[in-house]
Amino acid sequence: MEKASTRPFGANATGLPLAEDMMRGAGPLAEFFYGEDSEVNRRKIYHLSDKHGLPTFKLGGVLCGRRSTILRWVEQQEGAA
């Protein structure tokens, strides 16, 4: 018999609920990644997503990302440098 998970439904590996982990739109992604939501930073997010593998996805045409996934990606980039 498998042990039941103690994480709440929709939580990621860190236990953060999906609603708190998810960022919807380039603005929140830019603020998370650069500390400021500006047009330049939003364009950087689109560039990183398109050309450098920033882990994002689209929901209804809106760019989205998960904090936990992006943090793991940054750690991988640091290890590769």
N, C-alpha and C positions, 0 to 999 in steps of 0.2 A: 504494500500500500504506500502511495506517495504521500509525503508530508505536504500539508496545505500551505500555500504561501501566506505570509503575514503581511505582505504589501497590500495597500488598498487597491481596488480595481482601477485600472488605468495608470498605475504608477510605473515609473521606469526603474532602472536598476538602483537608483539612489533613493527610491521611495517617494520621490516628488510626484504629486498627482499630475496627470497629463495637462490639465488646465493651467497649472502653474509652470509647467515645463515648456509649454508651447508658446511661441512668439508668432504672431500673425501680421505680416506686412514688413516691408523693407525698413520702415521707421523704427519699430521695436528691435529689429535685428541690428540696425545701425547703432542704436543706443546701447544695446547689450555689448556689442563688439567694440565700439569706439568711444562709448561714454556720452555721445551726443547724436541726436537725430537731426541731421542736416541733409540738404540735397546732395552735397558732395559725398557724405558718408553713405547715403542710400545707394548712390551710383557705385561706390566701392563694394558694397554688399552684392549688388547684381554682378559686378565684375568677378569678385571672388567666387561666387556661386557658378558662374558660367565658365570661367577659365581656369580656376584653381581648385575646384572640388569642394568648396564650402558646402557642407551637407544641408541642403535645403530641399524643399519640395513645394509643389503648388497645390493649393486647395481652392477650387473655383477661380483659378487665375491669379490668386494672391500668393506671393512668396511667403513660405512659412519655414520655421526651423525650431528645433528643440534645444533648449539650453544645455542639457546633458550631452547630447550628441555633438554639439558644436564645441563644448569644452573638451571632449575626448579627441575631436579632430585637431584642436589646437595643441593638445599634448602630443599627438602623433607627429605634428609638424615640428614641434620642438625636438623630438627624438630623432627626426630625420635630418635636422640641421647640423 
